[in-house]
Amino acid sequence: MGENSSLTAGIVPRAVKRMIDERGEERFNAQSQTAVLGFRGDAHVVRLVNLSDSGAMVIFAETPHIGETVTLQLLDRGEVKAVVRWVREGRIGINFVA
């Protein structure tokens, strides 16, 4: 296994949309909130779609690689490190790194 295998181990490619919500934690609608996404050395103001204790969905015009590390600056949490888990139609899903 390569050194990046742990970053991609939890990624499941989906050919079909989810029919039910299989997530184990509540997502909070955050569409009126913005945050600052650190991506490849640049800071981007982004709009949050939803937020949970372990991650977020963000509207972002660029296309990061799955497994790429980013940061997210949130008003109530400060800057947190995160990993990109999926990219689709101008949105990305990220998981916060402990």
N, C-alpha and C positions, 0 to 999 in steps of 0.2 A: 504494500500500500504506500502511496505517496504521502508527502507531508501535508497536503491539503485535504486528504481523505476525511479527516474529522470535521472539516468545515462543510463538506458536502454530504456527509452521512445522513443528515436529517432532511435532505431535499428530495421531494417526490414530484417528478414531472407529472402534470395533469393534462390529459387530453380532453377530459370532460369536466364541466363545471360541477362543483360540489352541490349535492341535492340537499344536504343537511349541514348544520354547523357542528363540526367535530372537535372544535377547540375546547380545551379544558378550563379556560378562564374567560371572564367577561371582557368584552371590548367596549370602550367608551367612545361615543361619537365625538369627534374633535374637529369637525369641518370648519368651525369658525376660528380655529387656532392656527398660528404659524409657528415655525421653528427654524433653526439654522442647521442645515445639513453640511457637514464637512466631507467633501468628496474630492479625492486626488489633489489635496492641497488648497482647494478653493472653498469659500463659504457661500452657500446658496440659501436664500430664504425660500422655504417650502411650506405648503399647506398640508396639515395633517388631516387624514380621513378618519382614522380611529387610532386609539391608543390603549395599551394594556400594560400590566406590570412587566411583561417580558418583551414587548415589541410595539411596532407601529406600522400603519400603512400611510404612505406619504405620496403626494402628487409631485412628480419630479420629471422634468422634460428630458434629462439625460438618461443614458442606459448603462448603469454599472453592471459589472459581472456578478453572477451568482457566486457567493462566497467572499466577495470583496468587503473589506472593512471600511466603515464610514463612522462618523460621529454625528450625534444629534443633540443640539443645544435646546433644552426645554426650560421654560421659566421656573417650574417648580422642582426640577431635578438637577439643573445644571447640565453640563455636557456629559453624555454617556456614549460609550463605544458600542458599536452595533455591527452586525454582519447581514449582508443582503441575502435574503432567502428566495425571493422571486421578483421578477420584473414582468409587467404586463400593461400595455396600453397607457403609458404615461404615469403609471403608479409602480411603487416598489414596496415590498414587504421586508421589514428588517426585524431582527431579534437582537435585543440588548445583550451585551456580554457582561457576565458577572465579574 
